[in-house]
Amino acid sequence: MKQLKLNEERFLRLLSDFVGNGERLQNCPPAGLIPEEALVADEVSAQLRPHVESGYLRLESLQAPGHERRPSLVITVPGSGPRTVGFVGAHFDVVPANKTQEGWEREPFELTVEDGVLYGRGVTDCLGHVALLTDWVVQLAENNIQPEATIKIVFIANEEEAPQPDIGLDYVVSEGALDGLVDGPLYWLDSADFGPTVGTGGMAMWQLEVQGVSGHSGFAHNCVNALELGAATSLALSAWFADRFPPHADEPKWGFLSSSTLKATTIVADNTKVTKIPGAVTLGGDIRLTPFYDVKDALAEAAAFVERLNDGFAKGEAPVGFPSVQTADGEAGVVRFSANGRFMEGIACDLDSTGLASLKAAMTDVVGEGGVSQFSMTGSLPLVRDLQRRGFDVQITGFGNSRYYHAPNEQASLDHFRQGFQILCELLPRMA
């Protein structure tokens, strides 16, 4: 087992095919981008088909009714013993990329390899993990390695769009495909920087709908500037949130790189004339919450805070620094806060878990003591907290560079994937 090495030719060929399909894997329904995860799932299935036919492994494709081009794959390699180890979370979809608008230095949907660095959308998040796990299980089959622990690998659809329900992992769980993993560690393989990652943040998306009073910019007394009112409300909301959800005392124990945040990230204003005061603006943003706070509470309290501001606007009252909230004749601006889609909860992994200890030991064998540094981040993962509540020992790791998650010029070191492959080979015998 420990003699196996990453088949770089196969890994790079697979990853090149996956990244090359990236335009059709982009996941952003509001922008009309609906991914066809079958493009990657079909290639993975083709690699595994000979070993399904030989009886070495089982392969199941799960797609929700009406979403036939959006499958998840469940791969099972039967073991000789009672334990099961799961590798879940590597996904087929990617976040959008626009070379011109985002300033990519290379083609985002073409794998580029330069000086041992891989460039392209999805090389870390998460097509590189899909290619690595595919090569790993193929090599297990090619060498007829019979593990003692049953291996279950789950590649999922729709990881990048949490508000879209009942596709991807939601459907896999509803079909009972993860039930057998309760008695063994579940390694979520969709992170980076090795880690291990021992905690993640909760996440909720929100929007502020701002209704002002439009008019000529030379007659500002007749107007309520929705753009200014929305910006001021967003800043006030962020300041309130920082006071209400400050850094938690437990964050250092799990090594959180950042604390909880609420911030605006998008704005839409239907106004193209400089001398016209905008009357309607919509701001959007997110909440990132360390797992020691409750996402539902944060959303409810944020909505109540904005409603208190509205009560003041109706009376012509506003905090210091706000723009005018009423016209000269008493027409007030209105701001409404609402959640946008579903939210995800964060997780604090079990720091005393044998699954975590085994993962750290495997990493130490491959990268040395200096390469193992557990940390937590307020990036979010779907359903991990729910899985933990149901008794799963969820542990998180991944290979690549987290700095380029969802960012222009996404990249990862090929050597990280070489080491990642070896970590899997070191980890599996520890699951006996």
C-alpha positions as CSV (number, residue, x, y, z in Angstrom):
1,M,0.0,0.0,0.0
2,K,2.7,2.5,1.0
3,Q,4.6,1.8,-2.2
4,L,1.9,3.4,-4.3
5,K,2.5,6.8,-5.8
6,L,0.3,9.3,-7.6
7,N,0.0,8.4,-11.2
8,E,0.7,11.9,-12.5
9,E,-0.1,11.2,-16.1
10,R,-3.6,9.9,-15.2
11,F,-4.1,12.6,-12.6
12,L,-3.2,15.5,-14.9
13,R,-5.2,14.0,-17.8
14,L,-8.3,13.7,-15.7
15,L,-7.8,17.1,-14.2
16,S,-7.3,18.7,-17.6
17,D,-10.5,17.1,-18.8
18,F,-12.4,18.3,-15.7
19,V,-11.1,21.9,-15.9
20,G,-11.7,22.0,-19.6
21,N,-15.4,21.4,-18.9
22,G,-15.4,24.1,-16.3
23,E,-17.6,26.6,-18.2
24,R,-20.4,24.0,-18.0
25,L,-19.7,23.2,-14.3
26,Q,-20.1,26.8,-13.1
27,N,-22.8,27.0,-10.4
28,C,-24.6,30.3,-10.0
29,P,-28.4,29.9,-10.8
30,P,-29.1,33.7,-10.4
31,A,-26.7,34.3,-13.3
32,G,-28.2,31.5,-15.3
33,L,-25.3,29.1,-14.6
34,I,-26.6,25.6,-13.9
35,P,-23.8,23.0,-13.8
36,E,-23.9,19.7,-15.6
37,E,-22.0,17.6,-13.1
38,A,-22.5,14.6,-15.3
39,L,-19.6,15.8,-17.4
40,V,-17.2,14.9,-14.6
41,A,-19.2,12.1,-13.1
42,D,-19.3,10.2,-16.5
43,E,-15.5,10.4,-16.8
44,V,-15.0,9.1,-13.3
45,S,-17.4,6.3,-14.0
46,A,-15.5,5.4,-17.1
47,Q,-12.3,5.1,-15.1
48,L,-14.0,2.9,-12.6
49,R,-16.1,0.7,-14.9
50,P,-13.5,-2.1,-15.4
51,H,-13.2,-2.5,-11.6
52,V,-17.0,-2.5,-11.2
53,E,-17.1,-5.3,-13.8
54,S,-14.4,-7.2,-12.0
55,G,-16.3,-7.0,-8.7
56,Y,-13.6,-5.1,-6.9
57,L,-15.9,-2.1,-6.1
58,R,-19.5,-0.9,-6.4
59,L,-20.5,2.3,-8.0
60,E,-23.9,4.1,-7.5
61,S,-25.1,7.2,-9.3
62,L,-27.7,9.2,-7.3
63,Q,-29.5,12.1,-8.9
64,A,-32.7,13.7,-7.7
65,P,-35.8,13.4,-9.9
66,G,-35.7,16.1,-12.5
67,H,-32.0,16.7,-12.1
68,E,-30.6,13.8,-14.2
69,R,-27.6,15.7,-15.4
70,R,-26.6,16.5,-11.8
71,P,-25.5,13.2,-10.2
72,S,-23.5,12.4,-7.2
73,L,-21.4,9.2,-7.1
74,V,-21.0,6.7,-4.3
75,I,-18.0,4.4,-4.6
76,T,-17.7,1.4,-2.2
77,V,-14.7,-0.8,-1.8
78,P,-15.7,-3.7,0.5
79,G,-13.3,-4.4,3.3
80,S,-12.6,-7.6,5.2
81,G,-13.3,-6.1,8.6
82,P,-16.3,-4.4,10.3
83,R,-15.1,-0.8,10.1
84,T,-15.9,1.7,7.5
85,V,-14.0,4.9,6.5
86,G,-15.6,7.6,4.4
87,F,-14.1,10.2,2.1
88,V,-16.9,12.7,1.4
89,G,-17.2,16.3,0.1
90,A,-15.1,16.4,-3.1
91,H,-17.5,17.9,-5.6
92,F,-18.0,18.3,-9.4
93,D,-19.3,21.9,-9.6
94,V,-17.2,25.1,-9.5
95,V,-17.7,28.8,-8.8
96,P,-17.9,31.1,-11.8
97,A,-14.8,32.6,-13.4
98,N,-14.5,35.5,-15.8
99,K,-11.1,36.1,-17.2
100,T,-11.6,39.7,-18.3
101,Q,-13.6,41.0,-15.4
102,E,-11.5,39.2,-12.7
103,G,-8.1,39.7,-14.2
104,W,-7.1,36.1,-14.7
105,E,-3.5,35.8,-16.0
106,R,-4.3,32.4,-17.7
107,E,-7.3,30.8,-19.1
108,P,-9.6,29.8,-16.2
109,F,-11.1,26.8,-18.0
110,E,-7.9,25.3,-19.3
111,L,-5.4,23.4,-17.1
112,T,-2.0,25.1,-17.1
113,V,1.0,23.5,-15.5
114,E,4.1,25.7,-15.0
115,D,7.0,24.9,-12.7
116,G,5.0,22.3,-10.7
117,V,2.1,24.7,-10.2
118,L,-1.4,23.9,-11.5
119,Y,-3.6,26.7,-12.7
120,G,-7.3,26.7,-13.5
121,R,-10.8,27.0,-12.0
122,G,-11.3,24.0,-9.7
123,V,-7.8,22.8,-9.3
124,T,-8.2,23.1,-5.5
125,D,-11.9,23.6,-5.1
126,C,-12.5,20.8,-5.9
127,L,-11.8,19.1,-9.2
128,G,-8.2,18.3,-8.1
129,H,-9.6,16.3,-5.1
130,V,-11.9,14.4,-7.5
131,A,-9.0,13.5,-9.8
132,L,-6.8,12.5,-6.9
133,L,-9.4,10.2,-5.3
134,T,-10.2,8.7,-8.7
135,D,-6.6,7.8,-9.3
136,W,-6.2,6.5,-5.7
137,V,-9.2,4.1,-5.9
138,V,-8.2,3.0,-9.4
139,Q,-4.7,2.1,-8.1
140,L,-6.1,0.2,-5.2
141,A,-8.1,-1.9,-7.8
142,E,-5.2,-2.3,-10.2
143,N,-3.1,-3.6,-7.4
144,N,-5.9,-5.7,-6.0
145,I,-5.4,-4.3,-2.5
146,Q,-7.9,-5.7,-0.1
147,P,-8.5,-3.2,2.7
148,E,-9.6,-4.3,6.1
149,A,-11.9,-1.3,6.5
150,T,-14.6,-0.7,3.9
151,I,-13.9,2.4,1.9
152,K,-16.8,4.7,0.9
153,I,-16.1,7.7,-1.4
154,V,-18.8,10.1,-2.2
155,F,-18.4,12.7,-4.9
156,I,-21.2,15.3,-4.7
157,A,-23.0,17.7,-7.0
158,N,-24.2,21.2,-6.1
159,E,-21.7,22.0,-3.3
160,E,-21.3,25.6,-4.4
161,E,-24.9,26.7,-4.2
162,A,-26.3,26.1,-0.7
163,P,-29.7,27.7,-1.4
164,Q,-30.6,25.1,-4.0
165,P,-32.2,22.3,-1.9
166,D,-32.5,18.5,-2.5
167,I,-29.5,18.2,-4.9
168,G,-26.2,16.8,-4.1
169,L,-25.3,15.8,-0.6
170,D,-28.9,16.5,0.7
171,Y,-30.2,13.8,-1.7
172,V,-27.3,11.4,-1.0
173,V,-28.1,11.6,2.7
174,S,-31.9,11.3,2.2
175,E,-31.2,8.1,0.2
176,G,-29.3,6.6,3.2
177,A,-26.0,6.3,1.3
178,L,-24.0,7.6,4.3
179,D,-25.7,5.5,7.0
180,G,-22.9,3.0,7.1
181,L,-20.3,5.6,8.0
182,V,-21.6,6.3,11.5
183,D,-19.3,3.7,13.0
184,G,-16.1,5.0,11.3
185,P,-14.5,8.4,10.7
186,L,-15.9,10.5,7.8
187,Y,-13.1,12.6,6.2
188,W,-14.5,15.6,4.4
189,L,-12.0,16.1,1.6
190,D,-12.8,19.6,0.5
191,S,-10.3,21.9,2.2
192,A,-6.7,23.0,1.6
193,D,-3.4,23.6,3.2
194,F,-3.4,20.1,4.7
195,G,-4.3,21.3,8.2
196,P,-6.2,19.4,9.4
197,T,-9.1,21.8,9.3
198,V,-10.8,21.3,12.7
199,G,-13.6,23.8,12.4
200,T,-15.6,25.8,9.9
201,G,-18.1,28.6,10.1
202,G,-21.8,28.9,9.7
203,M,-23.0,30.9,6.7
204,A,-26.1,32.7,5.8
205,M,-26.8,35.0,2.9
206,W,-28.9,38.1,3.3
207,Q,-30.2,41.1,1.4
208,L,-31.3,44.7,2.2
209,E,-34.1,46.0,0.0
210,V,-33.9,49.8,0.2
211,Q,-36.7,52.0,-0.9
212,G,-36.0,55.7,-1.1
213,V,-37.5,58.6,-3.0
214,S,-36.0,59.2,-6.5
215,G,-35.6,62.7,-8.0
216,H,-33.4,65.3,-9.4
217,S,-30.0,65.6,-7.6
218,G,-30.4,69.3,-7.5
219,F,-33.5,69.0,-5.4
220,A,-32.2,66.7,-2.7
221,H,-34.7,67.9,-0.2
222,N,-37.4,66.1,-2.2
223,C,-35.5,62.8,-2.2
224,V,-34.3,60.0,0.0
225,N,-31.1,58.6,-1.6
226,A,-31.5,54.8,-1.5
227,L,-27.9,54.2,-2.4
228,E,-26.6,56.2,0.6
229,L,-29.3,54.9,2.9
230,G,-28.4,51.3,2.0
231,A,-24.7,51.9,2.5
232,A,-25.2,53.5,5.9
233,T,-27.6,50.8,7.0
234,S,-25.1,48.1,5.9
235,L,-22.3,49.7,7.8
236,A,-24.4,50.2,10.9
237,L,-25.5,46.5,10.7
238,S,-21.9,45.4,10.4
239,A,-20.9,47.4,13.5
240,W,-23.9,46.1,15.5
241,F,-23.0,42.5,14.5
242,A,-19.3,42.9,15.6
243,D,-20.5,44.1,19.0
244,R,-23.2,41.4,19.3
245,F,-21.1,38.4,18.0
246,P,-17.5,39.3,19.1
247,P,-14.6,36.8,19.0
248,H,-15.6,33.8,21.1
249,A,-13.4,32.5,23.9
250,D,-13.3,29.0,22.3
251,E,-12.0,30.2,19.0
252,P,-8.3,30.0,19.9
253,K,-8.6,26.3,21.0
254,W,-9.8,25.4,17.5
255,G,-7.4,27.8,15.9
256,F,-9.9,30.0,14.0
257,L,-8.1,32.2,11.5
258,S,-10.9,34.8,11.6
259,S,-13.8,35.5,13.8
260,S,-17.5,36.0,12.9
261,T,-18.3,38.6,10.2
262,L,-21.3,40.3,8.6
263,K,-20.6,42.3,5.4
264,A,-22.1,43.5,2.2
265,T,-20.7,42.0,-1.0
266,T,-23.1,43.0,-3.8
267,I,-25.2,46.0,-4.7
268,V,-27.7,46.5,-7.5
269,A,-29.0,50.0,-8.3
270,D,-31.2,50.6,-11.3
271,N,-29.8,54.0,-12.0
272,T,-27.3,55.1,-14.8
273,K,-27.7,58.9,-14.6
274,V,-25.4,60.8,-12.3
275,T,-27.8,63.7,-11.7
276,K,-30.7,61.3,-10.6
277,I,-30.9,60.2,-7.0
278,P,-31.7,56.5,-6.9
279,G,-34.9,55.5,-5.4
280,A,-34.4,51.7,-5.0
281,V,-31.3,49.7,-4.2
282,T,-30.7,46.1,-3.2
283,L,-27.6,45.1,-1.2
284,G,-26.5,41.5,-0.6
285,G,-24.0,40.0,1.7
286,D,-23.3,37.1,4.0
287,I,-22.8,36.2,7.7
288,R,-19.9,34.0,8.6
289,L,-20.3,32.7,12.1
290,T,-18.0,30.6,14.2
291,P,-19.8,27.4,15.4
292,F,-20.0,28.7,19.0
293,Y,-22.9,31.0,17.9
294,D,-26.2,30.1,16.3
295,V,-26.9,31.2,12.8
296,K,-30.7,31.3,13.3
297,D,-30.2,33.7,16.2
298,A,-27.9,35.9,14.1
299,L,-30.4,36.2,11.3
300,A,-33.3,36.9,13.6
301,E,-31.4,39.6,15.6
302,A,-30.1,41.3,12.4
303,A,-33.6,41.6,11.1
304,A,-34.8,43.0,14.4
305,F,-31.9,45.6,14.4
306,V,-32.9,46.8,10.9
307,E,-36.5,47.0,11.9
308,R,-35.6,49.3,14.8
309,L,-33.8,51.5,12.3
310,N,-36.9,51.6,10.2
311,D,-39.0,52.7,13.2
312,G,-36.7,55.6,13.6
313,F,-36.8,56.5,9.9
314,A,-40.5,56.7,10.0
315,K,-40.1,59.4,12.7
316,G,-37.4,61.2,10.9
317,E,-34.8,59.8,13.3
318,A,-31.5,58.1,12.3
319,P,-28.1,57.4,13.9
320,V,-25.3,59.9,13.6
321,G,-23.7,59.8,10.2
322,F,-26.8,58.6,8.3
323,P,-28.0,60.5,5.3
324,S,-31.4,62.2,5.3
325,V,-34.1,59.5,5.8
326,Q,-37.1,61.7,5.0
327,T,-38.1,64.1,2.3
328,A,-39.0,67.7,3.1
329,D,-42.7,66.7,3.1
330,G,-42.1,63.7,5.4
331,E,-41.9,60.7,3.1
332,A,-39.5,58.2,4.7
333,G,-37.1,55.7,3.3
334,V,-37.6,52.0,4.2
335,V,-35.0,49.3,4.5
336,R,-36.0,45.6,4.8
337,F,-33.6,42.8,5.9
338,S,-34.2,39.2,4.8
339,A,-32.4,35.9,4.6
340,N,-31.6,34.8,1.1
341,G,-32.0,31.0,0.8
342,R,-30.9,28.4,3.3
343,F,-28.2,28.7,5.8
344,M,-25.4,26.4,6.7
345,E,-24.1,25.7,10.2
346,G,-20.4,25.6,11.2
347,I,-18.7,22.7,12.9
348,A,-16.2,22.3,15.7
349,C,-14.6,18.9,15.1
350,D,-13.9,16.5,17.9
351,L,-10.4,17.3,18.9
352,D,-10.1,14.0,20.9
353,S,-11.3,11.8,17.9
354,T,-9.2,8.8,16.9
355,G,-10.1,9.8,13.4
356,L,-8.3,13.1,13.9
357,A,-5.4,11.4,15.6
358,S,-5.0,9.0,12.7
359,L,-5.2,11.8,10.1
360,K,-2.5,13.8,11.9
361,A,-0.3,10.7,12.2
362,A,-0.6,10.0,8.5
363,M,0.2,13.6,7.7
364,T,3.2,13.6,9.9
365,D,4.6,10.5,8.2
366,V,4.4,12.2,4.8
367,V,5.1,15.9,5.5
368,G,6.8,15.8,8.9
369,E,5.9,17.4,12.1
370,G,6.4,20.9,10.7
371,G,3.8,20.3,8.0
372,V,0.9,19.5,10.4
373,S,-0.8,22.6,11.8
374,Q,-4.4,22.2,12.6
375,F,-6.6,25.3,12.1
376,S,-10.2,26.5,11.6
377,M,-11.7,28.9,9.1
378,T,-15.1,30.6,8.6
379,G,-15.5,29.0,5.1
380,S,-18.6,26.8,5.2
381,L,-19.4,23.2,4.3
382,P,-22.9,21.8,3.8
383,L,-24.5,19.4,6.3
384,V,-21.3,18.7,8.3
385,R,-22.9,19.9,11.6
386,D,-26.0,17.9,10.9
387,L,-23.8,14.8,10.2
388,Q,-21.9,15.4,13.4
389,R,-25.2,15.6,15.4
390,R,-26.2,12.2,13.8
391,G,-23.1,10.6,15.3
392,F,-20.6,10.9,12.4
393,D,-17.0,11.6,13.4
394,V,-16.5,14.4,10.8
395,Q,-12.9,15.4,10.2
396,I,-11.7,17.8,7.5
397,T,-8.7,18.1,5.3
398,G,-7.6,18.9,1.8
399,F,-4.8,19.7,-0.5
400,G,-4.0,22.9,-2.5
401,N,-3.9,26.5,-1.6
402,S,-6.8,28.1,0.4
403,R,-5.7,31.6,-0.6
404,Y,-7.0,30.9,-4.1
405,Y,-10.4,29.4,-3.1
406,H,-13.1,31.2,-5.2
407,A,-10.4,33.6,-6.4
408,P,-9.0,34.7,-9.7
409,N,-5.9,32.7,-10.8
410,E,-6.9,29.6,-8.8
411,Q,-3.8,27.5,-8.4
412,A,-2.3,24.6,-6.4
413,S,1.0,22.8,-6.1
414,L,1.3,19.5,-7.9
415,D,3.5,18.4,-5.0
416,H,0.6,19.0,-2.6
417,F,-1.4,16.4,-4.5
418,R,1.6,14.0,-4.5
419,Q,1.7,14.3,-0.7
420,G,-2.1,14.1,-0.5
421,F,-2.0,10.8,-2.3
422,Q,0.6,9.4,0.1
423,I,-1.4,10.7,3.1
424,L,-4.4,8.6,1.9
425,C,-2.1,5.5,1.6
426,E,-0.7,6.1,5.1
427,L,-4.2,6.7,6.6
428,L,-6.0,3.6,5.3
429,P,-4.0,1.0,7.3
430,R,-4.7,3.0,10.4
431,M,-8.4,2.4,9.9
432,A,-8.0,-1.4,10.4
